[in-house]
Amino acid sequence: MVKLVLNSEYTRENIHSVFSPYTKYIPQRGTWGLHGIVSIPDRKDDFVFIVTYGQKQGAHTFDEGITDQ
């Protein structure tokens, strides 16, 4: 199992294996493969917020970033 470290990068599959290890991960499908905000099973009112940054679309590179602040 992956141990999450604050301000580190993870794949959706890594995150899924930590919070929902007994369900199947399917890339680009279902809750863990598509959604940006995912409720954590068996933890009422706890959510995972997934952010994708550093993407390109056509010739445009999005100018974005995340800091530890």
TORBAZA-464448 format. One record per residue: x, y, z of N, C-alpha, C, O in turn. Coordinates in Angstrom, 1 decimal. Layout:
+--------+--------+--------+--------+---------+--------+--------+--------+--------+--------+--------+--------+
:  neast : nnorth :    nup : caeast : canorth :   caup :  ceast : cnorth :    cup :  oeast : onorth :    oup :
+--------+--------+--------+--------+---------+--------+--------+--------+--------+--------+--------+--------+
:      X :      Y :      Z :      X :       Y :      Z :      X :      Y :      Z :      X :      Y :      Z :
...
+--------+--------+--------+--------+---------+--------+--------+--------+--------+--------+--------+--------+
***
This chain:
+--------+--------+--------+--------+---------+--------+--------+--------+--------+--------+--------+--------+
:  neast : nnorth :    nup : caeast : canorth :   caup :  ceast : cnorth :    cup :  oeast : onorth :    oup :
+--------+--------+--------+--------+---------+--------+--------+--------+--------+--------+--------+--------+
:    0.8 :   -1.2 :    0.0 :    0.0 :     0.0 :    0.0 :    0.9 :    1.2 :    0.0 :    1.9 :    1.3 :    0.7 :
:    0.5 :    2.3 :   -0.7 :    1.2 :     3.5 :   -0.8 :    0.8 :    4.4 :    0.4 :   -0.3 :    4.5 :    0.8 :
:    1.8 :    5.0 :    1.0 :    1.6 :     5.9 :    2.1 :    1.7 :    7.3 :    1.5 :    2.7 :    7.7 :    0.9 :
:    0.6 :    8.1 :    1.6 :    0.6 :     9.4 :    1.0 :    1.4 :   10.4 :    1.9 :    1.4 :   10.4 :    3.1 :
:    2.1 :   11.3 :    1.2 :    3.0 :    12.3 :    1.8 :    2.5 :   13.7 :    1.3 :    2.3 :   13.9 :    0.1 :
:    2.2 :   14.6 :    2.2 :    1.7 :    15.9 :    1.8 :    2.5 :   16.6 :    0.8 :    3.8 :   16.5 :    0.9 :
:    1.9 :   17.2 :   -0.2 :    2.5 :    18.0 :   -1.3 :    3.3 :   17.1 :   -2.3 :    4.2 :   17.6 :   -2.9 :
:    2.9 :   15.8 :   -2.3 :    3.6 :    14.9 :   -3.3 :    2.6 :   14.6 :   -4.4 :    1.4 :   14.9 :   -4.4 :
:    3.1 :   14.0 :   -5.5 :    2.3 :    13.7 :   -6.7 :    2.0 :   12.2 :   -6.7 :    2.8 :   11.4 :   -6.3 :
:    0.7 :   11.9 :   -7.0 :    0.3 :    10.5 :   -7.1 :   -0.6 :   10.3 :   -8.3 :   -1.3 :   11.3 :   -8.8 :
:   -0.7 :    9.1 :   -8.8 :   -1.7 :     8.8 :   -9.8 :   -3.0 :    8.5 :   -9.2 :   -3.1 :    8.3 :   -8.0 :
:   -4.0 :    8.6 :  -10.0 :   -5.4 :     8.2 :   -9.5 :   -5.4 :    6.8 :   -9.0 :   -6.0 :    6.5 :   -8.0 :
:   -4.7 :    5.9 :   -9.6 :   -4.6 :     4.5 :   -9.2 :   -3.9 :    4.4 :   -7.8 :   -4.4 :    3.6 :   -7.0 :
:   -2.9 :    5.2 :   -7.6 :   -2.2 :     5.2 :   -6.3 :   -3.2 :    5.6 :   -5.2 :   -3.3 :    5.0 :   -4.1 :
:   -3.9 :    6.7 :   -5.5 :   -4.9 :     7.2 :   -4.5 :   -6.0 :    6.2 :   -4.2 :   -6.4 :    6.0 :   -3.1 :
:   -6.5 :    5.6 :   -5.3 :   -7.5 :     4.6 :   -5.2 :   -7.1 :    3.5 :   -4.3 :   -7.8 :    3.0 :   -3.4 :
:   -5.8 :    3.0 :   -4.5 :   -5.3 :     1.9 :   -3.7 :   -5.2 :    2.2 :   -2.2 :   -5.3 :    1.3 :   -1.4 :
:   -5.1 :    3.4 :   -1.8 :   -5.0 :     3.8 :   -0.4 :   -6.4 :    3.9 :    0.2 :   -6.7 :    3.4 :    1.3 :
:   -7.4 :    4.5 :   -0.5 :   -8.7 :     4.8 :    0.1 :   -9.8 :    3.8 :   -0.3 :  -10.8 :    3.8 :    0.4 :
:   -9.6 :    3.0 :   -1.3 :  -10.6 :     2.0 :   -1.7 :   -9.9 :    0.8 :   -2.3 :  -10.2 :    0.4 :   -3.4 :
:   -9.0 :    0.1 :   -1.5 :   -8.2 :    -1.0 :   -2.0 :   -9.0 :   -2.2 :   -2.4 :   -8.5 :   -3.1 :   -3.1 :
:  -10.2 :   -2.4 :   -1.9 :  -11.0 :    -3.6 :   -2.2 :  -11.9 :   -3.4 :   -3.4 :  -12.8 :   -4.3 :   -3.7 :
:  -11.9 :   -2.3 :   -4.1 :  -12.7 :    -2.1 :   -5.3 :  -11.7 :   -2.1 :   -6.5 :  -10.5 :   -1.8 :   -6.4 :
:  -12.3 :   -2.3 :   -7.7 :  -11.5 :    -2.4 :   -8.9 :  -11.3 :   -0.9 :   -9.4 :  -12.2 :   -0.2 :   -9.5 :
:  -10.0 :   -0.6 :   -9.8 :   -9.8 :     0.7 :  -10.4 :   -9.8 :    0.5 :  -11.9 :   -9.2 :   -0.4 :  -12.5 :
:  -10.6 :    1.3 :  -12.6 :  -10.7 :     1.3 :  -14.0 :  -10.3 :    2.7 :  -14.6 :  -11.0 :    3.7 :  -14.3 :
:   -9.2 :    2.8 :  -15.3 :   -8.8 :     4.1 :  -15.8 :   -9.9 :    4.8 :  -16.6 :  -10.5 :    4.2 :  -17.5 :
:  -10.1 :    6.1 :  -16.4 :  -11.0 :     6.9 :  -17.1 :  -12.5 :    6.4 :  -17.1 :  -13.3 :    6.7 :  -17.9 :
:  -12.8 :    5.7 :  -16.0 :  -14.1 :     5.3 :  -15.8 :  -14.4 :    5.2 :  -14.3 :  -13.5 :    5.2 :  -13.4 :
:  -15.7 :    5.3 :  -13.9 :  -16.1 :     5.2 :  -12.6 :  -15.6 :    6.4 :  -11.7 :  -15.0 :    7.4 :  -12.2 :
:  -15.9 :    6.3 :  -10.4 :  -15.7 :     7.4 :   -9.5 :  -14.2 :    7.7 :   -9.4 :  -13.8 :    8.9 :   -9.5 :
:  -13.3 :    6.7 :   -9.2 :  -11.9 :     7.0 :   -9.0 :  -11.2 :    7.4 :  -10.3 :  -10.2 :    8.1 :  -10.3 :
:  -11.7 :    6.9 :  -11.5 :  -11.1 :     7.2 :  -12.8 :  -11.5 :    8.5 :  -13.4 :  -10.8 :    8.9 :  -14.3 :
:  -12.6 :    9.1 :  -13.0 :  -13.1 :    10.3 :  -13.6 :  -13.2 :   11.5 :  -12.7 :  -12.8 :   12.6 :  -13.1 :
:  -13.8 :   11.4 :  -11.6 :  -14.2 :    12.5 :  -10.8 :  -13.0 :   13.2 :  -10.1 :  -12.0 :   12.5 :   -9.7 :
:  -13.2 :   14.5 :   -9.8 :  -12.2 :    15.3 :   -9.2 :  -12.3 :   15.3 :   -7.7 :  -11.4 :   15.6 :   -6.9 :
:  -13.6 :   15.1 :   -7.2 :  -13.9 :    15.1 :   -5.8 :  -14.5 :   13.7 :   -5.5 :  -15.6 :   13.4 :   -6.1 :
:  -13.9 :   12.9 :   -4.6 :  -14.4 :    11.5 :   -4.4 :  -14.6 :   11.4 :   -2.9 :  -13.7 :   11.7 :   -2.1 :
:  -15.8 :   10.9 :   -2.5 :  -16.0 :    10.6 :   -1.1 :  -15.3 :    9.3 :   -0.8 :  -15.2 :    8.4 :   -1.5 :
:  -14.7 :    9.3 :    0.5 :  -14.0 :     8.2 :    0.9 :  -14.9 :    7.2 :    1.5 :  -15.6 :    7.5 :    2.5 :
:  -14.9 :    5.9 :    1.0 :  -15.8 :     4.9 :    1.6 :  -15.6 :    4.7 :    3.1 :  -14.4 :    4.7 :    3.6 :
:  -16.6 :    4.6 :    3.8 :  -16.6 :     4.3 :    5.3 :  -16.1 :    5.5 :    6.1 :  -15.7 :    5.3 :    7.3 :
:  -16.0 :    6.7 :    5.5 :  -15.5 :     7.9 :    6.2 :  -16.4 :    9.0 :    5.9 :  -16.1 :    9.9 :    5.1 :
:  -17.5 :    9.1 :    6.6 :  -18.5 :    10.1 :    6.4 :  -17.9 :   11.5 :    6.4 :  -17.1 :   11.9 :    7.3 :
:  -18.2 :   12.4 :    5.4 :  -17.8 :    13.7 :    5.3 :  -16.3 :   13.9 :    5.0 :  -15.8 :   15.0 :    5.2 :
:  -15.6 :   12.8 :    4.6 :  -14.2 :    12.9 :    4.2 :  -14.1 :   12.7 :    2.6 :  -14.8 :   11.8 :    2.1 :
:  -13.3 :   13.5 :    2.0 :  -13.2 :    13.5 :    0.5 :  -11.8 :   13.6 :    0.1 :  -10.9 :   14.1 :    0.8 :
:  -11.5 :   13.1 :   -1.1 :  -10.3 :    13.2 :   -1.8 :  -10.5 :   14.2 :   -2.9 :  -11.5 :   14.1 :   -3.7 :
:   -9.7 :   15.2 :   -3.0 :   -9.8 :    16.3 :   -4.0 :   -8.6 :   16.0 :   -5.0 :   -7.4 :   16.3 :   -4.6 :
:   -8.9 :   15.6 :   -6.2 :   -7.8 :    15.3 :   -7.2 :   -7.7 :   16.5 :   -8.1 :   -8.6 :   16.9 :   -8.8 :
:   -6.4 :   16.9 :   -8.3 :   -6.1 :    18.1 :   -9.1 :   -5.1 :   17.6 :  -10.2 :   -4.1 :   17.0 :   -9.9 :
:   -5.4 :   17.9 :  -11.4 :   -4.5 :    17.6 :  -12.6 :   -4.0 :   19.0 :  -13.0 :   -4.8 :   19.9 :  -13.3 :
:   -2.7 :   19.1 :  -13.1 :   -2.2 :    20.4 :  -13.6 :   -1.0 :   20.1 :  -14.5 :   -0.5 :   19.0 :  -14.6 :
:   -0.5 :   21.1 :  -15.3 :    0.6 :    20.9 :  -16.2 :    0.2 :   20.3 :  -17.5 :    1.0 :   19.6 :  -18.1 :
:   -1.1 :   20.5 :  -17.9 :   -1.6 :    19.9 :  -19.1 :   -1.5 :   20.8 :  -20.3 :   -1.3 :   22.0 :  -20.2 :
:   -1.5 :   20.1 :  -21.5 :   -1.5 :    20.8 :  -22.7 :   -2.7 :   20.5 :  -23.5 :   -3.2 :   19.3 :  -23.4 :
:   -3.3 :   21.4 :  -24.2 :   -4.4 :    21.1 :  -25.1 :   -4.1 :   21.8 :  -26.4 :   -4.1 :   23.0 :  -26.5 :
:   -3.8 :   21.0 :  -27.5 :   -3.4 :    21.6 :  -28.7 :   -2.0 :   22.2 :  -28.6 :   -1.1 :   21.7 :  -28.0 :
:   -1.9 :   23.5 :  -29.0 :   -0.7 :    24.2 :  -28.9 :   -0.6 :   25.0 :  -27.6 :    0.4 :   25.7 :  -27.3 :
:   -1.7 :   25.0 :  -26.8 :   -1.8 :    25.8 :  -25.6 :   -1.3 :   25.0 :  -24.3 :   -1.8 :   23.8 :  -24.1 :
:   -0.4 :   25.5 :  -23.6 :    0.0 :    24.9 :  -22.3 :   -0.6 :   25.8 :  -21.2 :   -0.4 :   27.0 :  -21.1 :
:   -1.3 :   25.1 :  -20.3 :   -2.0 :    25.8 :  -19.2 :   -1.0 :   26.3 :  -18.2 :   -0.1 :   25.6 :  -17.8 :
:   -1.1 :   27.6 :  -17.8 :   -0.2 :    28.2 :  -16.9 :   -0.8 :   28.1 :  -15.5 :   -1.6 :   28.9 :  -15.1 :
:   -0.4 :   27.1 :  -14.8 :   -1.0 :    26.8 :  -13.5 :    0.1 :   26.1 :  -12.6 :    1.1 :   25.7 :  -13.0 :
:   -0.2 :   26.1 :  -11.3 :    0.7 :    25.5 :  -10.4 :    0.1 :   25.3 :   -9.0 :   -1.0 :   25.9 :   -8.7 :
:    0.7 :   24.6 :   -8.2 :    0.3 :    24.4 :   -6.8 :    1.5 :   24.6 :   -5.9 :    2.6 :   24.1 :   -6.2 :
:    1.3 :   25.3 :   -4.8 :    2.4 :    25.5 :   -3.9 :    2.1 :   24.8 :   -2.5 :    0.9 :   24.4 :   -2.4 :
:    3.0 :   24.7 :   -1.7 :    2.7 :    24.1 :   -0.4 :    2.0 :   25.1 :    0.6 :    1.6 :   24.7 :    1.7 :
:    1.7 :   26.3 :    0.1 :    1.0 :    27.3 :    0.9 :   -0.5 :   27.0 :    0.8 :   -1.3 :   27.8 :    1.4 :
+--------+--------+--------+--------+---------+--------+--------+--------+--------+--------+--------+--------+
***
